[in-house]
Structure formats: C-alpha cells, structure tokens
C-alpha cells in the first residue's frame, strides 16, 4: 500500500482513510459492510502501483455471505475458495477457456488473487457496500478516489491494458489516455449481457497479445 499512498493524489491527503471510517462507521447504519474492513484495499495490497499491467473495473462488491463468510474480499469479480462461483465469473471463466485454452476444460479457482499477483488490478469503483444493498455506498465518495487511481495509472504508467466490461465501466474510458494504453471494451459478463458481446470477444487473448507485443509476459489466466 505504501507506494499507492505516495503516488495517488487523494491518497496522499488521507482521503481513503476518511472514507473507510465513514463506510464502516455511521454510513453503515448499524448493518454489516462488505468486504471486511481489513480487506477493503486488497486490490492495491496485492498489486503494487509500479507492477500494474492490467486493470479490470467492477462496479461494487458482492452484497451477500455464504455460510457466514462474505463473498466480497476486496477484488472485483473474485470470491474466496469454497464459495460458489458467481454467474458473471462463470462467464469470465468460459471466455478464458474458449479464447486461451481453445475450449479445453480447465479447473479455475474463483479466488483471483493469482491474477492480482501478476499485475492485474481488480478494482471496484466503490470499495464497500452495505450487506444486501447493491450500490449502497455509491454516493459515499469512493468513485472520486477510484477515478483518481485510474487517472493516475493512465498518467504515470505505460502500456497498461484496461478492460472495460459493460456500460458502467466504459464510462471510465474518458479517464484513460488511449494513445498510451490499450482499452478493451465488451459487454458485461453478467448472464443478462454476456451473450451480446463478452462471450466470443477474445478479450483475454487480446490482452495477452498486447502485453507480449510490448515486451511484457502474458497473464496466466
């Protein structure tokens, strides 16, 4: 986290700490907040700023528990091992199977920490949510912070792949210098939209091709 706090303008001011106190304090209205407080900055802990090679943008954390364990653990689209694979993540794995492994069945862990450790920043636009209430912290100020993160990556890093899945994520394209980075847009992997462009997009293969063309190792999806 240290390099993030030294690099992101709003984090330099301590804005992120104020947000955490707000999210897990009075704004929770006495209800559970996901992910657990100690995991709220998991994406940045696992992916140092100077190692970011890919950015995947989600909207907000999962809102449910499974057998008393929060599905959300600070990485967009990811859940911990032992928790059933969410529908959108199933479609993500289907696309990876088809575009990277040519349809050969694979066994994937739903915990995407392995991606994060390869330089894939799994960033939700809002980093917390009240249990059972989607977008309940959308107006808290998280997006001001995460937009600052996206913009700073665009300004200070080179040749990063930004994956923008769905209309919400695609609005973030205005924060990205597309002359310096690769922006890959598709529909969202949700079952409601995956068949309208996500499945068959080859987005993971395109990402790896771009990285390799710029002398970076491919991501092992």
C-alpha positions as CSV (number, residue, x, y, z in Angstrom):
1,X,0.0,0.0,0.0
2,X,2.9,2.4,0.7
3,X,3.6,3.2,-2.9
4,X,-0.1,3.8,-3.7
5,X,-0.3,6.2,-0.8
6,X,2.8,8.0,-2.0
7,X,1.5,8.2,-5.6
8,X,-2.3,8.7,-5.8
9,X,-3.1,12.4,-5.1
10,X,-6.2,11.8,-3.0
11,X,-4.4,9.0,-1.0
12,X,-1.6,11.4,-0.2
13,X,-4.2,13.6,1.6
14,X,-5.5,10.6,3.6
15,X,-8.9,10.8,1.8
16,X,-9.0,6.9,1.6
17,X,-8.7,6.6,5.4
18,X,-11.6,9.1,5.9
19,X,-13.7,7.1,3.5
20,X,-13.0,3.8,5.4
21,X,-14.0,5.4,8.7
22,X,-17.2,6.7,7.1
23,X,-18.1,3.4,5.3
24,X,-17.6,1.2,8.3
25,X,-18.9,3.8,10.8
26,X,-22.1,5.9,10.7
27,X,-22.8,5.3,7.0
28,X,-23.3,1.6,7.7
29,X,-26.4,2.4,9.7
30,X,-25.5,-0.4,12.0
31,X,-25.5,-3.1,9.3
32,X,-22.7,-5.3,8.0
33,X,-20.5,-3.8,5.4
34,X,-18.6,-5.9,2.8
35,X,-15.8,-6.7,2.3
36,X,-14.5,-7.0,5.8
37,X,-12.8,-3.7,6.7
38,X,-9.3,-5.3,6.6
39,X,-9.8,-6.3,3.0
40,X,-11.2,-3.1,1.6
41,X,-7.9,-2.2,-0.1
42,X,-7.0,-5.8,-1.0
43,X,-6.6,-5.0,-4.7
44,X,-3.9,-2.5,-4.0
45,X,-2.2,-4.6,-1.4
46,X,-1.8,-7.5,-3.8
47,X,-0.9,-5.4,-6.9
48,X,1.7,-2.7,-6.2
49,X,1.3,0.5,-8.2
50,X,4.6,0.0,-10.2
51,X,3.5,-3.5,-11.1
52,X,0.1,-2.7,-12.6
53,X,-0.1,-4.2,-16.1
54,X,-3.9,-4.8,-16.5
55,X,-6.9,-3.0,-14.9
56,X,-10.3,-4.7,-14.6
57,X,-13.0,-2.4,-13.3
58,X,-16.1,-3.6,-11.5
59,X,-19.0,-1.6,-10.0
60,X,-19.2,-2.5,-6.3
61,X,-18.5,-5.5,-4.0
62,X,-20.7,-8.6,-3.7
63,X,-23.5,-8.0,-1.2
64,X,-24.0,-11.5,0.3
65,X,-22.5,-14.0,2.5
66,X,-22.0,-17.7,2.0
67,X,-22.2,-19.8,5.2
68,X,-21.3,-16.8,7.3
69,X,-18.4,-15.7,5.0
70,X,-18.5,-12.5,3.0
71,X,-18.4,-13.2,-0.7
72,X,-16.6,-9.9,-1.3
73,X,-12.9,-9.9,-0.4
74,X,-11.6,-6.7,-2.0
75,X,-11.1,-7.9,-5.6
76,X,-13.7,-7.3,-8.2
77,X,-15.4,-10.4,-9.6
78,X,-13.5,-12.6,-7.2
79,X,-14.7,-14.7,-4.3
80,X,-12.6,-16.9,-2.0
81,X,-12.2,-20.6,-2.4
82,X,-15.1,-22.6,-1.1
83,X,-17.7,-20.0,-2.2
84,X,-19.8,-20.9,-5.2
85,X,-18.6,-19.2,-8.4
86,X,-20.9,-16.2,-9.2
87,X,-22.7,-16.2,-12.6
88,X,-20.6,-13.4,-14.1
89,X,-17.3,-15.1,-13.0
90,X,-18.6,-18.3,-14.6
91,X,-18.9,-16.5,-17.9
92,X,-15.4,-15.0,-17.4
93,X,-14.0,-18.5,-17.0
94,X,-16.0,-19.7,-20.0
95,X,-14.4,-17.0,-22.2
96,X,-10.9,-17.7,-20.9
97,X,-11.5,-21.4,-21.6
98,X,-12.5,-20.7,-25.1
99,X,-10.1,-18.0,-26.0
100,X,-6.9,-19.0,-24.2
101,X,-7.3,-22.8,-23.8
102,X,-9.2,-23.4,-27.1
103,X,-12.2,-24.9,-25.4
104,X,-10.2,-27.5,-23.3
105,X,-11.9,-27.7,-19.9
106,X,-9.9,-26.0,-17.1
107,X,-10.2,-26.0,-13.3
108,X,-10.2,-22.4,-12.1
109,X,-10.2,-21.1,-8.5
110,X,-12.8,-18.4,-8.0
111,X,-10.1,-16.5,-5.9
112,X,-8.5,-14.2,-8.4
113,X,-5.6,-13.3,-6.1
114,X,-3.4,-15.2,-8.6
115,X,-4.2,-12.5,-11.2
116,X,-3.6,-9.7,-8.8
117,X,-0.1,-11.0,-8.0
118,X,0.7,-10.9,-11.8
119,X,-0.2,-7.2,-12.0
120,X,-3.9,-7.3,-12.7
121,X,-5.6,-4.6,-10.6
122,X,-9.1,-5.8,-9.8
123,X,-10.7,-2.5,-8.9
124,X,-14.3,-1.9,-8.0
125,X,-15.5,1.7,-8.5
126,X,-16.9,1.6,-5.0
127,X,-14.8,-0.3,-2.5
128,X,-17.6,-1.1,0.1
129,X,-21.3,-1.9,0.2
130,X,-23.9,-2.4,2.9
131,X,-24.9,-6.1,3.2
132,X,-27.8,-6.9,0.8
133,X,-27.9,-3.5,-0.8
134,X,-26.2,-3.0,-4.2
135,X,-24.7,0.4,-4.8
136,X,-25.5,1.5,-1.2
137,X,-22.1,3.2,-0.9
138,X,-22.0,4.6,-4.5
139,X,-22.5,8.1,-3.2
140,X,-20.1,7.9,-0.4
141,X,-17.1,9.2,-2.3
142,X,-15.3,6.0,-3.4
143,X,-15.7,6.8,-7.1
144,X,-13.8,10.1,-6.6
145,X,-10.9,8.0,-5.2
146,X,-11.1,5.2,-7.7
147,X,-11.3,7.6,-10.7
148,X,-8.2,9.3,-9.3
149,X,-6.5,5.9,-9.2
150,X,-7.5,5.1,-12.8
151,X,-6.4,8.6,-14.0
152,X,-3.0,8.4,-12.2
153,X,-2.3,4.9,-13.6
154,X,-3.0,6.3,-17.1
155,X,-0.7,9.3,-16.5
156,X,2.2,7.6,-14.8
157,X,2.3,4.0,-16.2
158,X,2.9,2.9,-19.7
159,X,1.2,0.3,-21.9
160,X,-1.4,-0.9,-19.4
161,X,-4.4,-2.9,-20.6
162,X,-7.7,-1.5,-19.3
163,X,-10.7,-4.0,-19.5
164,X,-14.0,-2.1,-19.5
165,X,-16.9,-4.6,-19.3
166,X,-20.3,-3.1,-19.6
167,X,-21.7,0.5,-19.8
168,X,-20.7,1.5,-16.3
169,X,-17.0,0.5,-16.7
170,X,-16.9,2.0,-20.2
171,X,-17.7,5.5,-18.8
172,X,-14.2,5.3,-17.3
173,X,-12.6,5.4,-20.7
174,X,-12.6,9.2,-20.5
175,X,-10.0,9.0,-17.7
176,X,-7.6,6.9,-19.8
177,X,-5.0,8.2,-22.4
178,X,-5.7,5.7,-25.1
179,X,-2.6,6.8,-27.0
180,X,-0.5,5.3,-24.3
181,X,-2.6,2.3,-23.2
182,X,-4.8,-0.4,-24.6
183,X,-8.6,-0.2,-23.8
184,X,-10.7,-3.3,-24.4
185,X,-14.4,-2.8,-24.3
186,X,-17.1,-5.5,-24.2
187,X,-20.5,-6.1,-22.7
188,X,-20.6,-7.1,-19.0
189,X,-20.1,-10.8,-18.3
190,X,-23.4,-11.0,-16.5
191,X,-25.8,-13.6,-17.8
192,X,-28.0,-10.8,-18.9
193,X,-25.5,-9.4,-21.3
194,X,-22.6,-11.8,-21.8
195,X,-24.0,-13.3,-25.0
196,X,-24.3,-9.8,-26.5
197,X,-20.5,-9.3,-26.8
198,X,-18.5,-10.6,-23.9
199,X,-18.5,-14.3,-24.9
200,X,-16.5,-14.7,-28.0
201,X,-14.8,-11.3,-27.7
202,X,-11.4,-12.9,-27.2
203,X,-10.7,-10.2,-24.7
204,X,-8.2,-12.2,-22.6
205,X,-6.2,-13.3,-25.7
206,X,-6.2,-9.7,-27.0
207,X,-4.8,-8.6,-23.6
208,X,-2.0,-11.1,-23.7
209,X,-1.2,-10.3,-27.3
210,X,-0.8,-6.6,-26.5
211,X,1.3,-7.3,-23.4
212,X,3.6,-9.6,-25.4
213,X,3.9,-7.0,-28.2
214,X,5.2,-4.6,-25.6
215,X,7.7,-6.9,-24.2
216,X,5.7,-8.0,-21.1
217,X,4.9,-11.5,-20.1
218,X,1.3,-12.8,-20.8
219,X,-1.1,-13.1,-17.9
220,X,-1.7,-16.8,-16.8
221,X,-5.4,-16.6,-16.6
